[in-house]
């Protein structure tokens, strides 16, 4: 995998935060920290896409049906051998 050099500008407060993360031992340098932020943002974006897709499927699955929360809890309690309160 190739790399590309980037120059970014951060505030003094952001710079102090990055330095603190490095001093805390979680990262060895600024680049490692920024790459970690990007990876987490990419993962979050993927998770949002999956949730959005599932919501669309739900909306397209037909008319809603009544939901009895008490009955659902009882069913789950019985299934998992727990007593309901």
GROMACS elastic network, one bead per residue, 0.5 to 0.9 nm:
[ bonds ]
;  ai    aj funct       b0    kb
   10    13     6  0.79964   500
   10    14     6  0.58239   500
   10    15     6  0.62061   500
   11    14     6  0.50887   500
   11    15     6  0.61545   500
   11    16     6  0.86307   500
   12    16     6  0.62137   500
   12    17     6  0.86381   500
   13    16     6  0.51493   500
   13    17     6  0.63005   500
   13    18     6  0.87923   500
   14    18     6  0.62437   500
   14    19     6  0.86090   500
   15    18     6  0.51308   500
   15    19     6  0.61678   500
   15    20     6  0.85723   500
   16    19     6  0.50407   500
   16    20     6  0.61013   500
   16    21     6  0.87015   500
   17    20     6  0.50624   500
   17    21     6  0.63678   500
   17    22     6  0.87896   500
   18    21     6  0.51493   500
   18    22     6  0.63952   500
   18    23     6  0.86535   500
   18    29     6  0.86779   500
   18    30     6  0.66460   500
   18    33     6  0.72728   500
   18    34     6  0.86705   500
   19    22     6  0.50926   500
   19    23     6  0.60312   500
   19    24     6  0.84284   500
   19    29     6  0.82529   500
   19    30     6  0.75515   500
   20    24     6  0.59197   500
   20    25     6  0.87297   500
   21    24     6  0.50566   500
   21    25     6  0.67619   500
   21    26     6  0.60371   500
   21    27     6  0.65080   500
   21    28     6  0.88989   500
   21    30     6  0.89663   500
   21    33     6  0.77608   500
   22    25     6  0.53513   500
   22    26     6  0.58686   500
   22    28     6  0.56769   500
   22    29     6  0.61118   500
   22    30     6  0.73879   500
   22    33     6  0.77299   500
   23    26     6  0.76492   500
   23    27     6  0.78424   500
   23    28     6  0.81913   500
   24    27     6  0.77180   500
   25    28     6  0.69003   500
   26    33     6  0.83040   500
   27    30     6  0.76589   500
   27    31     6  0.88170   500
   27    32     6  0.60783   500
   27    33     6  0.58922   500
   28    31     6  0.84395   500
   28    32     6  0.66124   500
   28    33     6  0.79131   500
   29    32     6  0.54891   500
   29    33     6  0.66004   500
   29    34     6  0.89547   500
   30    33     6  0.52242   500
   30    34     6  0.62477   500
   30    35     6  0.86403   500
   31    34     6  0.51140   500
   31    35     6  0.60295   500
   31    36     6  0.84844   500
   32    35     6  0.51752   500
   32    36     6  0.61902   500
   32    37     6  0.87528   500
   33    36     6  0.50998   500
   33    37     6  0.63611   500
   33    38     6  0.87874   500
   34    37     6  0.50551   500
   34    38     6  0.62953   500
   34    39     6  0.87115   500
   35    38     6  0.50470   500
   35    39     6  0.61817   500
   35    40     6  0.86456   500
   36    39     6  0.50908   500
   36    40     6  0.61994   500
   36    41     6  0.85567   500
   37    40     6  0.51845   500
   37    41     6  0.61231   500
   37    42     6  0.85959   500
   38    41     6  0.50187   500
   38    42     6  0.60976   500
   38    43     6  0.86029   500
   39    42     6  0.50660   500
   39    43     6  0.62103   500
   39    44     6  0.86175   500
   40    43     6  0.50540   500
   40    44     6  0.61104   500
   40    45     6  0.85290   500
   41    44     6  0.50346   500
   41    45     6  0.60913   500
   41    46     6  0.86257   500
   42    45     6  0.50456   500
   42    46     6  0.62900   500
   42    47     6  0.87288   500
   43    46     6  0.50745   500
   43    47     6  0.62558   500
   43    48     6  0.86771   500
   44    47     6  0.50026   500
   44    48     6  0.61628   500
   44    49     6  0.86042   500
   45    48     6  0.51096   500
   45    49     6  0.62414   500
   45    50     6  0.87340   500
   46    49     6  0.50723   500
   46    50     6  0.63012   500
   46    51     6  0.87249   500
   47    50     6  0.51139   500
   47    51     6  0.62210   500
   47    52     6  0.85421   500
   48    51     6  0.51080   500
   48    52     6  0.60014   500
   48    53     6  0.84904   500
   49    52     6  0.50555   500
   49    53     6  0.60759   500
   49    54     6  0.86351   500
   50    53     6  0.50968   500
   50    54     6  0.62462   500
   50    55     6  0.86532   500
   51    54     6  0.51168   500
   51    55     6  0.61473   500
   51    56     6  0.86427   500
   52    55     6  0.51039   500
   52    56     6  0.62634   500
   52    57     6  0.87074   500
   53    56     6  0.51648   500
   53    57     6  0.63073   500
   53    58     6  0.87064   500
   54    58     6  0.61743   500
   54    59     6  0.86421   500
   55    58     6  0.50033   500
   55    59     6  0.61938   500
   55    60     6  0.86116   500
   56    59     6  0.50595   500
   56    60     6  0.61747   500
   56    61     6  0.85840   500
   57    60     6  0.51105   500
   57    61     6  0.60370   500
   58    61     6  0.51220   500
   58    62     6  0.77517   500
   59    62     6  0.68409   500
   59    63     6  0.82079   500
   59    64     6  0.87521   500
   60    63     6  0.84238   500
   61    64     6  0.85491   500
   64    67     6  0.88855   500
   67    71     6  0.85461   500
   67    72     6  0.80345   500
   68    71     6  0.53852   500
   68    72     6  0.61955   500
   68    73     6  0.87474   500
   69    73     6  0.61300   500
   69    74     6  0.85899   500
   70    73     6  0.51835   500
   70    74     6  0.62308   500
   70    75     6  0.86013   500
   71    74     6  0.50970   500
   71    75     6  0.60973   500
   71    76     6  0.86123   500
   72    75     6  0.50861   500
   72    76     6  0.61669   500
   72    77     6  0.85125   500
   73    76     6  0.51222   500
   73    77     6  0.59715   500
   73    78     6  0.85182   500
   73    84     6  0.73740   500
   74    77     6  0.50325   500
   74    78     6  0.61224   500
   74    79     6  0.84742   500
   74    82     6  0.89679   500
   74    83     6  0.81876   500
   74    84     6  0.64018   500
   75    78     6  0.52115   500
   75    79     6  0.60930   500
   75    80     6  0.86390   500
   76    80     6  0.60484   500
   76    81     6  0.82493   500
   76    82     6  0.81384   500
   77    80     6  0.52193   500
   77    81     6  0.56911   500
   77    83     6  0.58945   500
   77    84     6  0.61809   500
   78    82     6  0.61521   500
   78    83     6  0.73166   500
   78    84     6  0.85408   500
   79    82     6  0.78301   500
   80    83     6  0.89660   500
